[in-house]
Amino acid sequence: MSESEITLQHLADKLNHIHADVEKNSDDIVRLKQEISYGKGAVRSVAFIGACIALILGVIRLGG
């Protein structure tokens, strides 16, 4: 094999490795977006429950 064939093979191997890394990163980004959306939902739920509790306690204090 000539030196240019070895170099081309080496470049092809590197490109395949980079391609695999990019695919893995894309999957990780999708997973991270899902986790962030779950976090936002949890924060909204906690805020809603806190507001309900505050409303109930406020009504009890005003009425009592």
HTML snippet that shows the backbone in 3Dmol.js (N, CA, C, O; Angstrom):
<script src="https://3Dmol.org/build/3Dmol-min.js"></script>
<div id="view" style="width:600px;height:400px;position:relative"></div>
<script>
const pdb = `
ATOM      1  N   MET A   1       0.847  -1.178   0.000  1.00  0.00           N
ATOM      2  CA  MET A   1       0.000   0.000   0.000  1.00  0.00           C
ATOM      3  C   MET A   1       0.888   1.236   0.000  1.00  0.00           C
ATOM      4  O   MET A   1       1.939   1.286   0.639  1.00  0.00           O
ATOM      5  N   SER A   2       0.434   2.193  -0.718  1.00  0.00           N
ATOM      6  CA  SER A   2       1.211   3.428  -0.769  1.00  0.00           C
ATOM      7  C   SER A   2       0.849   4.291   0.438  1.00  0.00           C
ATOM      8  O   SER A   2      -0.127   4.046   1.147  1.00  0.00           O
ATOM      9  N   GLU A   3       1.664   5.290   0.633  1.00  0.00           N
ATOM     10  CA  GLU A   3       1.448   6.179   1.778  1.00  0.00           C
ATOM     11  C   GLU A   3       0.122   6.923   1.652  1.00  0.00           C
ATOM     12  O   GLU A   3      -0.541   7.151   2.663  1.00  0.00           O
ATOM     13  N   SER A   4      -0.281   7.304   0.455  1.00  0.00           N
ATOM     14  CA  SER A   4      -1.539   8.030   0.287  1.00  0.00           C
ATOM     15  C   SER A   4      -2.731   7.136   0.629  1.00  0.00           C
ATOM     16  O   SER A   4      -3.721   7.632   1.169  1.00  0.00           O
ATOM     17  N   GLU A   5      -2.670   5.838   0.333  1.00  0.00           N
ATOM     18  CA  GLU A   5      -3.755   4.928   0.684  1.00  0.00           C
ATOM     19  C   GLU A   5      -3.857   4.765   2.195  1.00  0.00           C
ATOM     20  O   GLU A   5      -4.957   4.704   2.744  1.00  0.00           O
ATOM     21  N   ILE A   6      -2.723   4.696   2.859  1.00  0.00           N
ATOM     22  CA  ILE A   6      -2.723   4.581   4.319  1.00  0.00           C
ATOM     23  C   ILE A   6      -3.311   5.850   4.928  1.00  0.00           C
ATOM     24  O   ILE A   6      -4.101   5.779   5.870  1.00  0.00           O
ATOM     25  N   THR A   7      -2.935   6.995   4.401  1.00  0.00           N
ATOM     26  CA  THR A   7      -3.442   8.263   4.914  1.00  0.00           C
ATOM     27  C   THR A   7      -4.946   8.365   4.677  1.00  0.00           C
ATOM     28  O   THR A   7      -5.677   8.803   5.565  1.00  0.00           O
ATOM     29  N   LEU A   8      -5.419   7.973   3.500  1.00  0.00           N
ATOM     30  CA  LEU A   8      -6.850   8.019   3.228  1.00  0.00           C
ATOM     31  C   LEU A   8      -7.617   7.072   4.140  1.00  0.00           C
ATOM     32  O   LEU A   8      -8.705   7.404   4.611  1.00  0.00           O
ATOM     33  N   GLN A   9      -7.057   5.904   4.390  1.00  0.00           N
ATOM     34  CA  GLN A   9      -7.711   4.956   5.302  1.00  0.00           C
ATOM     35  C   GLN A   9      -7.764   5.530   6.710  1.00  0.00           C
ATOM     36  O   GLN A   9      -8.772   5.397   7.404  1.00  0.00           O
ATOM     37  N   HIS A  10      -6.688   6.161   7.125  1.00  0.00           N
ATOM     38  CA  HIS A  10      -6.633   6.777   8.452  1.00  0.00           C
ATOM     39  C   HIS A  10      -7.691   7.893   8.551  1.00  0.00           C
ATOM     40  O   HIS A  10      -8.383   8.004   9.563  1.00  0.00           O
ATOM     41  N   LEU A  11      -7.813   8.706   7.513  1.00  0.00           N
ATOM     42  CA  LEU A  11      -8.807   9.777   7.503  1.00  0.00           C
ATOM     43  C   LEU A  11     -10.226   9.205   7.525  1.00  0.00           C
ATOM     44  O   LEU A  11     -11.101   9.739   8.206  1.00  0.00           O
ATOM     45  N   ALA A  12     -10.451   8.131   6.788  1.00  0.00           N
ATOM     46  CA  ALA A  12     -11.770   7.495   6.768  1.00  0.00           C
ATOM     47  C   ALA A  12     -12.125   6.952   8.153  1.00  0.00           C
ATOM     48  O   ALA A  12     -13.265   7.077   8.599  1.00  0.00           O
ATOM     49  N   ASP A  13     -11.152   6.352   8.828  1.00  0.00           N
ATOM     50  CA  ASP A  13     -11.384   5.849  10.185  1.00  0.00           C
ATOM     51  C   ASP A  13     -11.720   6.991  11.136  1.00  0.00           C
ATOM     52  O   ASP A  13     -12.625   6.875  11.962  1.00  0.00           O
ATOM     53  N   LYS A  14     -10.996   8.077  11.017  1.00  0.00           N
ATOM     54  CA  LYS A  14     -11.241   9.240  11.881  1.00  0.00           C
ATOM     55  C   LYS A  14     -12.630   9.819  11.618  1.00  0.00           C
ATOM     56  O   LYS A  14     -13.337  10.183  12.558  1.00  0.00           O
ATOM     57  N   LEU A  15     -13.025   9.907  10.344  1.00  0.00           N
ATOM     58  CA  LEU A  15     -14.351  10.431  10.002  1.00  0.00           C
ATOM     59  C   LEU A  15     -15.454   9.535  10.562  1.00  0.00           C
ATOM     60  O   LEU A  15     -16.473  10.031  11.044  1.00  0.00           O
ATOM     61  N   ASN A  16     -15.256   8.233  10.499  1.00  0.00           N
ATOM     62  CA  ASN A  16     -16.240   7.304  11.069  1.00  0.00           C
ATOM     63  C   ASN A  16     -16.365   7.495  12.577  1.00  0.00           C
ATOM     64  O   ASN A  16     -17.463   7.452  13.133  1.00  0.00           O
ATOM     65  N   HIS A  17     -15.224   7.705  13.227  1.00  0.00           N
ATOM     66  CA  HIS A  17     -15.216   7.936  14.675  1.00  0.00           C
ATOM     67  C   HIS A  17     -15.943   9.241  15.006  1.00  0.00           C
ATOM     68  O   HIS A  17     -16.733   9.288  15.948  1.00  0.00           O
ATOM     69  N   ILE A  18     -15.682  10.280  14.248  1.00  0.00           N
ATOM     70  CA  ILE A  18     -16.339  11.570  14.467  1.00  0.00           C
ATOM     71  C   ILE A  18     -17.844  11.440  14.233  1.00  0.00           C
ATOM     72  O   ILE A  18     -18.649  11.995  14.982  1.00  0.00           O
ATOM     73  N   HIS A  19     -18.209  10.710  13.198  1.00  0.00           N
ATOM     74  CA  HIS A  19     -19.630  10.506  12.895  1.00  0.00           C
ATOM     75  C   HIS A  19     -20.333   9.804  14.060  1.00  0.00           C
ATOM     76  O   HIS A  19     -21.442  10.183  14.436  1.00  0.00           O
ATOM     77  N   ALA A  20     -19.702   8.802  14.618  1.00  0.00           N
ATOM     78  CA  ALA A  20     -20.284   8.086  15.757  1.00  0.00           C
ATOM     79  C   ALA A  20     -20.426   9.021  16.961  1.00  0.00           C
ATOM     80  O   ALA A  20     -21.434   8.968  17.666  1.00  0.00           O
ATOM     81  N   ASP A  21     -19.432   9.873  17.201  1.00  0.00           N
ATOM     82  CA  ASP A  21     -19.497  10.823  18.313  1.00  0.00           C
ATOM     83  C   ASP A  21     -20.628  11.827  18.114  1.00  0.00           C
ATOM     84  O   ASP A  21     -21.334  12.160  19.066  1.00  0.00           O
ATOM     85  N   VAL A  22     -20.804  12.305  16.898  1.00  0.00           N
ATOM     86  CA  VAL A  22     -21.871  13.268  16.615  1.00  0.00           C
ATOM     87  C   VAL A  22     -23.238  12.624  16.839  1.00  0.00           C
ATOM     88  O   VAL A  22     -24.129  13.266  17.395  1.00  0.00           O
ATOM     89  N   GLU A  23     -23.420  11.393  16.427  1.00  0.00           N
ATOM     90  CA  GLU A  23     -24.694  10.701  16.653  1.00  0.00           C
ATOM     91  C   GLU A  23     -24.969  10.532  18.147  1.00  0.00           C
ATOM     92  O   GLU A  23     -26.095  10.722  18.604  1.00  0.00           O
ATOM     93  N   LYS A  24     -23.925  10.172  18.903  1.00  0.00           N
ATOM     94  CA  LYS A  24     -24.087  10.012  20.350  1.00  0.00           C
ATOM     95  C   LYS A  24     -24.446  11.349  20.988  1.00  0.00           C
ATOM     96  O   LYS A  24     -25.314  11.407  21.859  1.00  0.00           O
ATOM     97  N   ASN A  25     -23.786  12.420  20.563  1.00  0.00           N
ATOM     98  CA  ASN A  25     -24.091  13.742  21.107  1.00  0.00           C
ATOM     99  C   ASN A  25     -25.516  14.156  20.776  1.00  0.00           C
ATOM    100  O   ASN A  25     -26.187  14.770  21.606  1.00  0.00           O
ATOM    101  N   SER A  26     -25.984  13.833  19.595  1.00  0.00           N
ATOM    102  CA  SER A  26     -27.360  14.163  19.214  1.00  0.00           C
ATOM    103  C   SER A  26     -28.352  13.438  20.126  1.00  0.00           C
ATOM    104  O   SER A  26     -29.336  14.029  20.571  1.00  0.00           O
ATOM    105  N   ASP A  27     -28.095  12.174  20.398  1.00  0.00           N
ATOM    106  CA  ASP A  27     -28.965  11.408  21.302  1.00  0.00           C
ATOM    107  C   ASP A  27     -28.937  12.010  22.706  1.00  0.00           C
ATOM    108  O   ASP A  27     -29.973  12.107  23.364  1.00  0.00           O
ATOM    109  N   ASP A  28     -27.745  12.416  23.165  1.00  0.00           N
ATOM    110  CA  ASP A  28     -27.616  13.025  24.485  1.00  0.00           C
ATOM    111  C   ASP A  28     -28.372  14.348  24.558  1.00  0.00           C
ATOM    112  O   ASP A  28     -28.976  14.657  25.585  1.00  0.00           O
ATOM    113  N   ILE A  29     -28.346  15.121  23.496  1.00  0.00           N
ATOM    114  CA  ILE A  29     -29.051  16.403  23.465  1.00  0.00           C
ATOM    115  C   ILE A  29     -30.553  16.178  23.543  1.00  0.00           C
ATOM    116  O   ILE A  29     -31.247  16.901  24.259  1.00  0.00           O
ATOM    117  N   VAL A  30     -31.068  15.187  22.818  1.00  0.00           N
ATOM    118  CA  VAL A  30     -32.497  14.883  22.867  1.00  0.00           C
ATOM    119  C   VAL A  30     -32.896  14.473  24.287  1.00  0.00           C
ATOM    120  O   VAL A  30     -33.919  14.921  24.804  1.00  0.00           O
ATOM    121  N   ARG A  31     -32.090  13.628  24.907  1.00  0.00           N
ATOM    122  CA  ARG A  31     -32.374  13.178  26.269  1.00  0.00           C
ATOM    123  C   ARG A  31     -32.343  14.357  27.253  1.00  0.00           C
ATOM    124  O   ARG A  31     -33.174  14.441  28.157  1.00  0.00           O
ATOM    125  N   LEU A  32     -31.381  15.260  27.070  1.00  0.00           N
ATOM    126  CA  LEU A  32     -31.264  16.423  27.945  1.00  0.00           C
ATOM    127  C   LEU A  32     -32.473  17.344  27.794  1.00  0.00           C
ATOM    128  O   LEU A  32     -32.967  17.877  28.788  1.00  0.00           O
ATOM    129  N   LYS A  33     -32.952  17.537  26.580  1.00  0.00           N
ATOM    130  CA  LYS A  33     -34.148  18.356  26.361  1.00  0.00           C
ATOM    131  C   LYS A  33     -35.352  17.755  27.076  1.00  0.00           C
ATOM    132  O   LYS A  33     -36.162  18.487  27.645  1.00  0.00           O
ATOM    133  N   GLN A  34     -35.478  16.429  27.052  1.00  0.00           N
ATOM    134  CA  GLN A  34     -36.589  15.771  27.746  1.00  0.00           C
ATOM    135  C   GLN A  34     -36.481  15.986  29.254  1.00  0.00           C
ATOM    136  O   GLN A  34     -37.481  16.263  29.917  1.00  0.00           O
ATOM    137  N   GLU A  35     -35.275  15.860  29.793  1.00  0.00           N
ATOM    138  CA  GLU A  35     -35.083  16.050  31.233  1.00  0.00           C
ATOM    139  C   GLU A  35     -35.403  17.482  31.642  1.00  0.00           C
ATOM    140  O   GLU A  35     -35.973  17.709  32.709  1.00  0.00           O
ATOM    141  N   ILE A  36     -35.045  18.435  30.812  1.00  0.00           N
ATOM    142  CA  ILE A  36     -35.335  19.841  31.115  1.00  0.00           C
ATOM    143  C   ILE A  36     -36.842  20.068  31.104  1.00  0.00           C
ATOM    144  O   ILE A  36     -37.370  20.770  31.966  1.00  0.00           O
ATOM    145  N   SER A  37     -37.534  19.482  30.138  1.00  0.00           N
ATOM    146  CA  SER A  37     -38.992  19.671  30.085  1.00  0.00           C
ATOM    147  C   SER A  37     -39.661  19.019  31.290  1.00  0.00           C
ATOM    148  O   SER A  37     -40.648  19.548  31.801  1.00  0.00           O
ATOM    149  N   TYR A  38     -39.144  17.879  31.754  1.00  0.00           N
ATOM    150  CA  TYR A  38     -39.688  17.254  32.958  1.00  0.00           C
ATOM    151  C   TYR A  38     -39.451  18.164  34.165  1.00  0.00           C
ATOM    152  O   TYR A  38     -40.321  18.301  35.025  1.00  0.00           O
ATOM    153  N   GLY A  39     -38.288  18.774  34.222  1.00  0.00           N
ATOM    154  CA  GLY A  39     -37.961  19.695  35.321  1.00  0.00           C
ATOM    155  C   GLY A  39     -38.883  20.896  35.339  1.00  0.00           C
ATOM    156  O   GLY A  39     -39.331  21.322  36.403  1.00  0.00           O
ATOM    157  N   LYS A  40     -39.173  21.451  34.155  1.00  0.00           N
ATOM    158  CA  LYS A  40     -40.080  22.591  34.076  1.00  0.00           C
ATOM    159  C   LYS A  40     -41.474  22.194  34.546  1.00  0.00           C
ATOM    160  O   LYS A  40     -42.140  22.964  35.238  1.00  0.00           O
ATOM    161  N   GLY A  41     -41.911  21.008  34.176  1.00  0.00           N
ATOM    162  CA  GLY A  41     -43.215  20.528  34.616  1.00  0.00           C
ATOM    163  C   GLY A  41     -43.274  20.348  36.123  1.00  0.00           C
ATOM    164  O   GLY A  41     -44.288  20.656  36.749  1.00  0.00           O
ATOM    165  N   ALA A  42     -42.203  19.856  36.701  1.00  0.00           N
ATOM    166  CA  ALA A  42     -42.151  19.660  38.150  1.00  0.00           C
ATOM    167  C   ALA A  42     -42.207  21.000  38.874  1.00  0.00           C
ATOM    168  O   ALA A  42     -42.897  21.137  39.884  1.00  0.00           O
ATOM    169  N   VAL A  43     -41.483  21.984  38.358  1.00  0.00           N
ATOM    170  CA  VAL A  43     -41.486  23.310  38.979  1.00  0.00           C
ATOM    171  C   VAL A  43     -42.887  23.922  38.905  1.00  0.00           C
ATOM    172  O   VAL A  43     -43.354  24.522  39.874  1.00  0.00           O
ATOM    173  N   ARG A  44     -43.552  23.773  37.767  1.00  0.00           N
ATOM    174  CA  ARG A  44     -44.913  24.308  37.632  1.00  0.00           C
ATOM    175  C   ARG A  44     -45.866  23.615  38.603  1.00  0.00           C
ATOM    176  O   ARG A  44     -46.728  24.257  39.204  1.00  0.00           O
ATOM    177  N   SER A  45     -45.705  22.311  38.750  1.00  0.00           N
ATOM    178  CA  SER A  45     -46.575  21.572  39.665  1.00  0.00           C
ATOM    179  C   SER A  45     -46.368  22.023  41.103  1.00  0.00           C
ATOM    180  O   SER A  45     -47.335  22.233  41.835  1.00  0.00           O
ATOM    181  N   VAL A  46     -45.126  22.170  41.505  1.00  0.00           N
ATOM    182  CA  VAL A  46     -44.828  22.605  42.873  1.00  0.00           C
ATOM    183  C   VAL A  46     -45.360  24.026  43.097  1.00  0.00           C
ATOM    184  O   VAL A  46     -45.910  24.319  44.159  1.00  0.00           O
ATOM    185  N   ALA A  47     -45.202  24.895  42.117  1.00  0.00           N
ATOM    186  CA  ALA A  47     -45.712  26.265  42.247  1.00  0.00           C
ATOM    187  C   ALA A  47     -47.232  26.270  42.365  1.00  0.00           C
ATOM    188  O   ALA A  47     -47.789  27.020  43.166  1.00  0.00           O
ATOM    189  N   PHE A  48     -47.898  25.450  41.583  1.00  0.00           N
ATOM    190  CA  PHE A  48     -49.364  25.372  41.639  1.00  0.00           C
ATOM    191  C   PHE A  48     -49.830  24.854  43.000  1.00  0.00           C
ATOM    192  O   PHE A  48     -50.749  25.410  43.601  1.00  0.00           O
ATOM    193  N   ILE A  49     -49.195  23.795  43.475  1.00  0.00           N
ATOM    194  CA  ILE A  49     -49.565  23.229  44.780  1.00  0.00           C
ATOM    195  C   ILE A  49     -49.299  24.244  45.891  1.00  0.00           C
ATOM    196  O   ILE A  49     -50.107  24.387  46.809  1.00  0.00           O
ATOM    197  N   GLY A  50     -48.177  24.941  45.812  1.00  0.00           N
ATOM    198  CA  GLY A  50     -47.858  25.976  46.810  1.00  0.00           C
ATOM    199  C   GLY A  50     -48.882  27.099  46.790  1.00  0.00           C
ATOM    200  O   GLY A  50     -49.284  27.591  47.844  1.00  0.00           O
ATOM    201  N   ALA A  51     -49.304  27.505  45.610  1.00  0.00           N
ATOM    202  CA  ALA A  51     -50.312  28.561  45.511  1.00  0.00           C
ATOM    203  C   ALA A  51     -51.638  28.097  46.100  1.00  0.00           C
ATOM    204  O   ALA A  51     -52.324  28.874  46.766  1.00  0.00           O
ATOM    205  N   CYS A  52     -52.002  26.852  45.865  1.00  0.00           N
ATOM    206  CA  CYS A  52     -53.246  26.309  46.434  1.00  0.00           C
ATOM    207  C   CYS A  52     -53.179  26.271  47.947  1.00  0.00           C
ATOM    208  O   CYS A  52     -54.141  26.633  48.624  1.00  0.00           O
ATOM    209  N   ILE A  53     -52.061  25.838  48.477  1.00  0.00           N
ATOM    210  CA  ILE A  53     -51.902  25.782  49.942  1.00  0.00           C
ATOM    211  C   ILE A  53     -51.945  27.185  50.530  1.00  0.00           C
ATOM    212  O   ILE A  53     -52.579  27.407  51.562  1.00  0.00           O
ATOM    213  N   ALA A  54     -51.278  28.130  49.884  1.00  0.00           N
ATOM    214  CA  ALA A  54     -51.289  29.508  50.368  1.00  0.00           C
ATOM    215  C   ALA A  54     -52.705  30.078  50.337  1.00  0.00           C
ATOM    216  O   ALA A  54     -53.102  30.797  51.254  1.00  0.00           O
ATOM    217  N   LEU A  55     -53.461  29.767  49.305  1.00  0.00           N
ATOM    218  CA  LEU A  55     -54.840  30.241  49.196  1.00  0.00           C
ATOM    219  C   LEU A  55     -55.696  29.653  50.327  1.00  0.00           C
ATOM    220  O   LEU A  55     -56.469  30.366  50.967  1.00  0.00           O
ATOM    221  N   ILE A  56     -55.547  28.361  50.557  1.00  0.00           N
ATOM    222  CA  ILE A  56     -56.315  27.702  51.617  1.00  0.00           C
ATOM    223  C   ILE A  56     -55.970  28.290  52.980  1.00  0.00           C
ATOM    224  O   ILE A  56     -56.864  28.576  53.776  1.00  0.00           O
ATOM    225  N   LEU A  57     -54.674  28.475  53.253  1.00  0.00           N
ATOM    226  CA  LEU A  57     -54.263  29.047  54.539  1.00  0.00           C
ATOM    227  C   LEU A  57     -54.747  30.486  54.671  1.00  0.00           C
ATOM    228  O   LEU A  57     -55.141  30.906  55.759  1.00  0.00           O
ATOM    229  N   GLY A  58     -54.725  31.239  53.591  1.00  0.00           N
ATOM    230  CA  GLY A  58     -55.224  32.615  53.638  1.00  0.00           C
ATOM    231  C   GLY A  58     -56.704  32.675  53.935  1.00  0.00           C
ATOM    232  O   GLY A  58     -57.148  33.514  54.720  1.00  0.00           O
ATOM    233  N   VAL A  59     -57.476  31.794  53.316  1.00  0.00           N
ATOM    234  CA  VAL A  59     -58.926  31.754  53.565  1.00  0.00           C
ATOM    235  C   VAL A  59     -59.202  31.339  55.003  1.00  0.00           C
ATOM    236  O   VAL A  59     -60.094  31.890  55.650  1.00  0.00           O
ATOM    237  N   ILE A  60     -58.446  30.376  55.504  1.00  0.00           N
ATOM    238  CA  ILE A  60     -58.642  29.921  56.896  1.00  0.00           C
ATOM    239  C   ILE A  60     -58.341  31.057  57.878  1.00  0.00           C
ATOM    240  O   ILE A  60     -59.088  31.253  58.836  1.00  0.00           O
ATOM    241  N   ARG A  61     -57.267  31.801  57.656  1.00  0.00           N
ATOM    242  CA  ARG A  61     -56.895  32.886  58.571  1.00  0.00           C
ATOM    243  C   ARG A  61     -57.892  34.032  58.503  1.00  0.00           C
ATOM    244  O   ARG A  61     -58.211  34.637  59.527  1.00  0.00           O
ATOM    245  N   LEU A  62     -58.387  34.337  57.311  1.00  0.00           N
ATOM    246  CA  LEU A  62     -59.364  35.412  57.191  1.00  0.00           C
ATOM    247  C   LEU A  62     -60.718  35.001  57.768  1.00  0.00           C
ATOM    248  O   LEU A  62     -61.415  35.812  58.377  1.00  0.00           O
ATOM    249  N   GLY A  63     -61.074  33.761  57.575  1.00  0.00           N
ATOM    250  CA  GLY A  63     -62.373  33.281  58.042  1.00  0.00           C
ATOM    251  C   GLY A  63     -62.368  32.944  59.516  1.00  0.00           C
ATOM    252  O   GLY A  63     -63.421  32.947  60.154  1.00  0.00           O
ATOM    253  N   GLY A  64     -61.208  32.654  60.067  1.00  0.00           N
ATOM    254  CA  GLY A  64     -61.153  32.172  61.454  1.00  0.00           C
ATOM    255  C   GLY A  64     -60.933  33.215  62.412  1.00  0.00           C
ATOM    256  O   GLY A  64     -60.866  32.948  63.611  1.00  0.00           O
TER     257      GLY A  64
END
`;
const viewer = $3Dmol.createViewer("view");
viewer.addModel(pdb, "pdb");
viewer.setStyle({}, {cartoon: {color: "spectrum"}});
viewer.zoomTo();
viewer.render();
</script>
